[in-house]
Amino acid sequence: MTAGHKVERKLFDEVMVPCYAPMTMIPDRGQGSRIWDQDDREYIDFAGGIAVSCLGHCHPVMVNALKEQADKLWHLSNVMTNAPALRLAKKLTEVSFAERVFFANSGAEANEAALKLARRWAVEEHGPEKSEIIAFAQGFHGRTFFTVTVGGQAAYSDGFGPKPGNVTHLPYNDLEALAAAMSDKTCAIMMEPLQGEGGIVTADSAFLQGVRELCDKHHALLIFDEVQTGNGRTGTFYAYEQTGVTPDILSTAKSLGGGFPIGAMLTTKALAAHMKVGTHGSTYGGNPLACAVAEAVVEEVSKPEVLAGVKEREGWFRDGLEALNAKYNMFSEIRGKGLLIGAALNDKWNGRARDVLLAAGDEGLLLLVAGANVVRMTPSLVITKEEVEEGLARLDRALAKLAAA
């Protein structure tokens, strides 16, 4: 089998570990917010690779950055540093509270680094008994064994033997429960400022303020998982900017590379000092190719007109989804911020988010779900109005068929 040769979906079942159940169609190429499969059928992309393709497919700034770096350096060990990594780290400190950056390959690895830093800080500053990590039900922080344990969804973490210890889960947005649970043995609180996989649930302002105050009271660190909400997704470069709350550690990935794998942990100079030489590492973290692409992405996404455009596009989606709901009465509410949008199904359509996803796929529209009851949309931050309108028209046809069935 050679490159360019058409492959069949059945090959997946023959050669791949069955962790996934991918669609029948196999994408072949993409441009903007449209992709085409091997049969040249067009799809409007409201999924964005699960909040990854923040500039759509094959955006010129990414393509040019990759091509330019490809003729220079592909890989170096961390025995050396490299210019793209240093430039990207500088940009990330300029657009955030952070003073120090650690590069990894994914959100899970960025979160793993964040948790290890929190534990190391606690041991060195307070002693080994200060080790409790508090996280929240329905949270999602990755698939490594530590991060999946901290994530608040047992379906992802059960069945693999003994889990890492001293992790406590509490209800999201329940400040009273958190205040009752916290103690001076609490090392850190890890949370998403807006839960993605858990159903597109936004943290209450009072809850976030209370979390920060409790962390300060008990000398615990606040870790914000902005893997999904970061890099312009909610209309500011990071979602925490809209909350009045600044974390001690922040993880970022997904949209950071616009489709090229990269993640990062951001923190302060004082906390970073606890990660001395040899305490942590990553073979591919800081890879020149990845960092060159991410540098171009950060530069593009951080432009004021791009961030302002996210809020404008949120309005297009909300207006369109409300209009569809007026026709079909399927949604109980439209949730989220910016272009992290969830259409929560009402009681009549309870549990049928995947049915909506599949019906939309049949009409040439790519969607996501966030649990059984929420249809999720995480499109390109620069999706055009024409693409939004065409995608919503295809969703209209899909909902009409479901309603008539």
Buried (B, 14 or more C-beta within 10 A) or exposed (E): EEEEEEEEEEEBEEEEEEEEEEEEBBBBEBEBBBBBBBEEEEBBBBBBBBBBBBBBBBBEBBEEBBEEBEEEBEEEEBEEEBBBBBBBBEBBBEBBBBEBBBBBBBBBBBBBBBBBBBBBBBBEEBEEEBBBBBBBBBBBBBBBBBBBBBBBBEEBBEEEEEBBEBBBBBEBBBBEEBBEBBEEBBBBBBBBBBBBBBBBBBBEEEBBBBBBEBBEEBEBBBBBBBBBBBBBBBBBBBBBBBBEBBBBBBBBBBBBBBBBBBBBBBBBEEBBEBBEEEEBEBEBBBBBBBBBBBBBBBBBBBEEEBBEBBBEBBEBBBEBBEEBBEEBEBBBEBBBBBBBBBBBBEEEBEEBBEBBBBBBBEBBBBBBBBBEBBBBBBBBBBBBEEBBEBBBBBBBBBBBEBEEE
